[in-house]
Amino acid sequence: MSYQRVLQLGPDDVTAVLFPMYYISAMHAHVLPAMLAGASCVLVDTQSPRDYVALLREHRVSWAYAVPSWWRLCLRVEAFRDLPSLTRLAAGGAPFPTDLVDELRARLPRVRLHDVYGLSETHSPGCIATDDVVRAHPGSVGRTLPCMEAEVRDDDGRVLPAGEPGQLWLRGSRVTTGYGRDPEATAAAIVDGWCDTGDGARLDADG
């Protein structure tokens, strides 16, 4: 629901499912949002960026999502430009470097770019930087989804003020209730509903 609403997916959209189907982002970034929107899914059966770019054109894909390194490979393909159906492109699973953002904007100027941050423990996205945020706050993963909260804490668990670096904690309806048959790992990672992401972060004054 988060992906469908943030990306405003509808029945005319087509997505290309690049990730393996057992991977959480395949279901939560592609299949389930498409089902909710009445959109279409194309299952990608190639590891060739050239074939993938051809697939985007052939199936008139409007919503594409991959890790940043995949988009770098696609930029080596000359045909990765002027894709009239592609309206939204996102990166996740690793930092989305600003130089890569610039290259993608130069190659695909009409496409809105998004940066997705999350974990398996948050069922894929915890934060999404929509295109306007990617432009205004380069390098940021954006704000939390409406159903999520974020805090940055120090090593002693103290909540840090805006601007100070620390460790990111997330809480909300997307956070898992725990690890299967592993109460010790659950207790270590999830405290009062807050998930210890293990990732370094800082919050700015805009959240």
Salt bridges, closest charged atoms under 4 A:
ASP13 OD1 - ARG88 NH1 2.79
GLU58 OE2 - HIS59 NE2 3.91
GLU78 OE2 - ARG81 NE 3.07
ASP99 OD2 - ARG72 NH2 3.14
GLU103 OE2 - ARG72 NH1 3.57
ASP131 OD1 - ARG105 NH1 2.93
ASP131 OD2 - ARG135 NE 2.95
GLU149 OE2 - ARG171 NE 2.98
GLU151 OE1 - ARG153 NE 3.04
ASP154 OD2 - ARG158 NE 3.06
ASP204 OD2 - HIS137 ND1 3.38
ASP206 OD2 - HIS137 NE2 3.67
